[in-house]
């Protein structure tokens, strides 16, 4: 019994010494203790703020909508003049979405005016537009979409009176005479006959081109499903 008592006294003495040193440290270095407290408190606040921000982001973007494969998007070329594309030529171009693309409940996924970037590429019989991306509301989204064939035609810039006369095999002197007749508002088919008239209709020297008018609507069709995360308060 007498042997256990000194052991207990030794333990109590050790604990007292540790507490004494801790208290002495706090009294001797109050600023260090305060700094450690402030640092721990600041860390807790920072972690709390980060968690709040994560919760806010999760609450803002809660609805997801899909634009399915096969969705048609009406567009017009993003320029004021007519685009002429030579046979076999690839042309970079941008289109403007002509009308809102919305879900059944009215949520607009692609607004009118969104810019679609891509290329007019050559295909048999003309050209088609192949989309690569679109930009809307400050964001750029990858887009796989294509138009149908846009048929080529004789270049309308070369189906004029000069080209017609050349196609008909008419020489310079006769051409001058016919030019005067044409200026008199006489129809060229009334003047030319037979093979010459056929050449006028065919105008064989004019090259084939794809013509894109600024007012022409170009429907591009999606080749992929596009997912949109939409804010509930948008």
C-alpha positions as CSV (number, residue, x, y, z in Angstrom):
1,X,0.0,0.0,0.0
2,X,2.8,2.4,0.9
3,X,4.6,1.5,-2.5
4,X,1.5,2.6,-4.6
5,X,1.2,6.0,-2.9
6,X,4.6,7.4,-4.2
7,X,3.7,6.2,-7.8
8,X,0.4,8.1,-7.7
9,X,2.2,11.2,-6.4
10,X,4.7,11.0,-9.2
11,X,1.9,10.9,-11.9
12,X,0.1,13.8,-10.3
13,X,3.4,15.7,-10.2
14,X,4.1,15.0,-13.9
15,X,0.6,16.2,-14.9
16,X,1.0,19.4,-12.8
17,X,4.3,20.1,-14.5
18,X,2.9,19.8,-18.0
19,X,0.0,22.1,-17.1
20,X,2.3,24.5,-15.5
21,X,4.5,24.6,-18.6
22,X,1.5,25.1,-20.9
23,X,0.2,28.0,-18.8
24,X,3.6,29.5,-18.6
25,X,3.9,29.4,-22.4
26,X,0.5,31.1,-22.8
27,X,1.5,33.8,-20.3
28,X,4.9,34.3,-21.9
29,X,3.7,34.3,-25.5
30,X,0.2,35.6,-25.6
31,X,0.6,36.8,-29.2
32,X,1.6,33.4,-30.5
33,X,-1.4,31.8,-28.8
34,X,-3.7,34.5,-30.2
35,X,-2.2,34.0,-33.7
36,X,-2.8,30.3,-33.6
37,X,-6.4,30.8,-32.5
38,X,-7.0,33.4,-35.3
39,X,-5.4,31.1,-37.9
40,X,-7.6,28.2,-36.8
41,X,-10.7,30.4,-36.8
42,X,-9.9,31.9,-40.2
43,X,-9.4,28.4,-41.7
44,X,-12.8,27.3,-40.3
45,X,-14.4,30.4,-41.9
46,X,-12.7,29.8,-45.2
47,X,-13.8,26.2,-45.3
48,X,-17.3,27.2,-44.5
49,X,-17.4,29.8,-47.3
50,X,-16.1,27.3,-49.8
51,X,-18.8,24.9,-48.8
52,X,-21.4,27.6,-49.2
53,X,-20.1,28.5,-52.7
54,X,-20.2,24.8,-53.7
55,X,-23.8,24.6,-52.4
56,X,-24.7,27.7,-54.3
57,X,-23.3,26.4,-57.6
58,X,-25.1,23.1,-57.1
59,X,-28.4,25.0,-56.6
60,X,-27.9,27.4,-59.5
61,X,-27.3,24.7,-62.2
62,X,-29.8,22.0,-61.4
63,X,-31.7,21.4,-64.7
64,X,-30.2,19.5,-67.6
65,X,-31.8,19.5,-71.1
66,X,-30.8,17.5,-74.2
67,X,-30.9,18.6,-77.8
68,X,-31.4,15.3,-79.6
69,X,-29.8,13.9,-82.8
70,X,-31.8,15.0,-85.8
71,X,-32.8,18.5,-84.4
72,X,-33.1,21.0,-87.3
73,X,-31.6,24.5,-86.7
74,X,-32.6,27.2,-89.1
75,X,-29.7,29.5,-90.0
76,X,-28.7,32.2,-92.4
77,X,-25.2,33.1,-93.6
78,X,-23.5,35.8,-91.5
79,X,-22.8,38.2,-94.3
80,X,-24.6,40.9,-96.4
81,X,-23.5,39.9,-99.8
82,X,-24.0,36.7,-101.9
83,X,-21.4,34.0,-101.4
84,X,-20.2,32.2,-104.6
85,X,-18.5,28.8,-104.0
86,X,-16.5,27.3,-106.9
87,X,-16.9,23.7,-107.7
88,X,-14.6,21.6,-105.5
89,X,-13.9,24.6,-103.2
90,X,-14.0,24.5,-99.3
91,X,-15.0,27.8,-97.7
92,X,-14.9,28.7,-94.0
93,X,-18.1,30.5,-93.0
94,X,-20.3,31.5,-90.1
95,X,-24.1,31.2,-89.9
96,X,-26.5,33.0,-87.6
97,X,-29.3,31.0,-85.9
98,X,-32.5,32.4,-87.4
99,X,-34.9,31.5,-84.6
100,X,-34.8,30.2,-81.0
101,X,-34.3,26.5,-80.3
102,X,-36.3,25.8,-77.2
103,X,-37.5,22.8,-75.2
104,X,-41.2,21.8,-75.0
105,X,-41.7,23.9,-71.9
106,X,-40.2,27.0,-73.4
107,X,-36.6,26.9,-72.1
108,X,-34.4,28.5,-74.8
109,X,-31.3,26.3,-75.4
110,X,-29.9,28.1,-78.5
111,X,-31.2,31.7,-79.0
112,X,-31.7,33.4,-82.3
113,X,-28.5,35.2,-83.2
114,X,-26.1,32.5,-81.9
115,X,-23.1,32.1,-84.3
116,X,-22.4,28.8,-85.9
117,X,-18.9,28.3,-87.2
118,X,-18.0,25.7,-89.9
119,X,-17.3,25.1,-93.5
120,X,-19.0,24.8,-96.9
121,X,-17.5,21.6,-98.3
122,X,-17.8,20.2,-101.8
123,X,-20.1,17.2,-102.4
124,X,-21.5,15.6,-105.6
125,X,-23.8,18.2,-107.2
126,X,-22.9,21.2,-105.1
127,X,-21.9,22.0,-101.5
128,X,-23.1,21.4,-97.9
129,X,-22.4,23.2,-94.7
130,X,-20.6,21.2,-91.9
131,X,-20.9,22.9,-88.5
132,X,-18.0,22.7,-86.0
133,X,-19.1,24.8,-83.0
134,X,-21.5,27.5,-82.0
135,X,-21.1,30.5,-79.6
136,X,-24.0,31.8,-77.5
137,X,-24.2,33.7,-74.2
138,X,-20.4,34.0,-74.0
139,X,-19.9,30.2,-74.2
140,X,-18.6,28.1,-77.1
141,X,-20.0,24.6,-77.6
142,X,-18.8,21.9,-79.9
143,X,-21.4,21.1,-82.5
144,X,-21.8,18.3,-85.1
145,X,-24.4,19.3,-87.6
146,X,-24.8,19.3,-91.4
147,X,-27.0,20.9,-94.0
148,X,-28.5,19.0,-96.9
149,X,-27.1,19.3,-100.4
150,X,-27.1,22.8,-101.7
151,X,-27.2,22.4,-105.5
152,X,-24.8,24.2,-107.7
153,X,-25.7,26.1,-110.9
154,X,-24.2,28.0,-113.8
155,X,-22.5,31.0,-112.4
156,X,-25.1,33.8,-112.7
157,X,-22.3,36.4,-112.9
158,X,-21.2,34.9,-116.3
159,X,-24.6,34.4,-117.9
160,X,-24.6,37.8,-119.4
161,X,-24.9,38.9,-123.0
162,X,-21.2,38.7,-123.7
163,X,-21.0,35.1,-122.5
164,X,-24.1,34.2,-124.4
165,X,-22.7,35.5,-127.7
166,X,-19.4,33.7,-127.1
167,X,-21.3,30.4,-126.4
168,X,-23.2,30.9,-129.6
169,X,-20.0,31.2,-131.7
170,X,-20.9,34.7,-132.9
171,X,-17.9,36.8,-134.0
172,X,-17.0,40.3,-132.9
173,X,-18.8,42.2,-135.8
174,X,-22.0,40.2,-135.5
175,X,-21.7,40.6,-131.7
176,X,-21.6,44.3,-132.1
177,X,-24.7,44.3,-134.2
178,X,-26.5,42.0,-131.8
179,X,-25.4,44.2,-128.9
180,X,-27.1,47.1,-130.6
181,X,-30.2,45.1,-131.2
182,X,-30.2,43.9,-127.6
183,X,-29.9,47.5,-126.3
184,X,-33.1,48.1,-128.3
185,X,-34.9,45.7,-125.9
186,X,-35.2,42.9,-128.4
187,X,-35.1,39.4,-126.9
188,X,-31.9,37.6,-127.9
189,X,-33.9,34.4,-128.7
190,X,-35.8,36.4,-131.3
191,X,-32.5,37.2,-133.0
192,X,-30.6,33.9,-132.6
193,X,-31.9,30.7,-133.9
194,X,-31.2,26.9,-134.0
195,X,-27.9,25.9,-132.4
196,X,-27.2,29.5,-131.4
197,X,-30.5,29.6,-129.4
198,X,-29.6,26.3,-127.7
199,X,-26.2,27.7,-126.7
200,X,-28.0,30.7,-125.2
201,X,-30.1,28.4,-123.0
202,X,-27.2,26.2,-121.9
203,X,-24.5,28.9,-121.7
204,X,-21.9,26.2,-121.7
205,X,-18.9,28.4,-120.8
206,X,-20.2,29.4,-117.4
207,X,-18.7,27.4,-114.6
208,X,-20.8,25.6,-111.9
209,X,-20.9,27.4,-108.6
210,X,-22.9,27.1,-105.3
211,X,-24.7,30.3,-104.6
212,X,-25.6,31.3,-101.1
213,X,-27.9,34.3,-100.8
214,X,-28.0,36.3,-97.5
215,X,-31.7,35.7,-97.3
216,X,-31.6,32.0,-97.9
217,X,-32.5,29.8,-94.9
218,X,-30.0,26.9,-94.4
219,X,-31.3,24.1,-92.2
220,X,-28.5,22.3,-90.4
221,X,-29.3,19.0,-88.6
222,X,-27.6,17.8,-85.4
223,X,-25.5,14.6,-85.7
224,X,-25.1,14.3,-81.9
225,X,-27.0,14.8,-78.6
226,X,-26.0,18.1,-76.9
227,X,-26.6,18.5,-73.1
228,X,-27.3,21.9,-71.6
229,X,-27.0,22.8,-67.9
230,X,-29.6,25.5,-67.4
231,X,-29.9,27.8,-64.4
232,X,-33.3,27.6,-62.7
233,X,-33.4,31.4,-62.5
234,X,-32.2,32.1,-66.0
